[in-house]
Amino acid sequence: MVFRQLFDPTSSTYTYLLGDSASGEALLIDPVFEHERRDLALLRELGLQLVATLDTHVHADHVTAAWLLKQRCGSRIMLAAAAGAAGADRALQHGDRVAFGSRHLEVRATPGHTNGCVSYVLDDQRMAFTGDALLIRGCGRTDFQQGSPSRLYHSVREQILSLPEACLLYPGHDYRGLTVTSVAEERRYNPRLGGDVNEGDFSGYMKNLGLPHPRLMDIAVPANLRCGEPEDPGAGAGEPDWAPLTCTFSGIWEIQPNALYDCVAGGAGSAIQIVDVREPDEFNDALGHIQGARLMPLSQLAQQAAELATDRPIVAVCRSGARSAQATVLLQKQGLKQVANLAGGMLRWRAEALPVEGGAV
């Protein structure tokens, strides 16, 4: 099984990717709207197909990417029926199973933080994803969205801490940099729900937290009740349209050699600034260089970036694509927005038998 834990630093939200290696099918738990591009790039790089997004509840601190991912790759939207959200493809009930290839997650209702909270337990009970019901040495608050200390106490004790002691627990958030805990740890060390804490102790603790409401609550909750669909779905797409580009998991826009050649051969290339960031001796070595490329070694690029036109797209080129990836980041920091990396660099360009100036035949 493929497993990745991803993080949104703005809301301290964890997103989880689970994939079945044999079938290539994958799930995303609690995807964040702003990271849709990152998540799709990771799926593509791992060779996985997203079949569904699962939210643990209606979030108050970020907007889910469920709707956006459905538009991009046709994944199904799933969350608890009790959440009352519009637009879900499957309204989950306690005891349901969500399959991905030969694996599945079991749905366990764990209300209390909100009325529609669920936790997802892997088929072999080695992992569980607890959303905000149970955090590492803590739990979600219970003072809004139908929150209830009593319900949360029983949810955690009966549905999560009843799992095998070795079961790893992955929370929806962490604000201290912690990533994972276990049933055994939380039974023993959770100050709110572990040890000899009873329902009265827990309720008294939760009713006196005195926390301010989440800053984005008035935006996030209505959006998440629509499964993340914007009020104006056509606004703000923000995808580059000057060439066929893909975004890598590291956030770098890339253009494939044949796509760049098609742009150049078709005449569109006259608008594209090709910037070769190798050293001068490499520019005319055996690999040669792309016709019309401008030599700007990476070591001098920051000083020379002002010479580039700001209204024309840029493709950065190097030997393998590594230095030019760094160059795209540098150019963006210099205020140039339409920047892409030539995937695979001159090695790929030559491997695909595309024309060069200079170089060995």
Salt bridges, closest charged atoms under 4 A:
ASP8 OD1 - HIS35 NE2 2.92
ASP30 OD1 - HIS59 NE2 3.03
GLU36 OE2 - ARG72 NE 2.92
ASP39 OD1 - ARG38 NE 2.77
ASP55 OD1 - HIS59 NE2 2.97
ASP61 OD1 - HIS62 ND1 2.92
ASP61 OD2 - HIS173 NE2 3.08
ASP89 OD1 - LYS70 NZ 2.86
GLU106 OE2 - ARG108 NE 3.24
ASP123 OD1 - ARG103 NH2 2.70
ASP123 OD2 - HIS104 ND1 3.94
ASP124 OD2 - ARG103 NH2 3.38
ASP124 OD2 - ARG126 NE 3.70
ASP132 OD2 - HIS57 NE2 3.38
ASP132 OD2 - HIS113 NE2 3.30
ASP132 OD1 - HIS173 NE2 3.40
ASP143 OD1 - ARG141 NE 2.81
GLU158 OE2 - HIS154 ND1 2.95
GLU165 OE2 - ARG187 NH1 3.27
ASP174 OD1 - ARG176 NH2 3.92
GLU185 OE1 - ARG137 NH2 2.93
GLU186 OE2 - ARG137 NH1 2.51
GLU199 OE1 - HIS154 NE2 2.80
GLU239 OE2 - ARG37 NH2 3.17
GLU239 OE2 - ARG72 NH2 3.94
ASP276 OD2 - ARG278 NH2 2.78
GLU282 OE2 - ARG323 NH2 2.91
ASP285 OD1 - ARG278 NH1 3.81
GLU307 OE1 - ARG294 NH2 2.53
GLU352 OE2 - ARG348 NE 3.16
GLU357 OE1 - HIS289 NE2 3.26
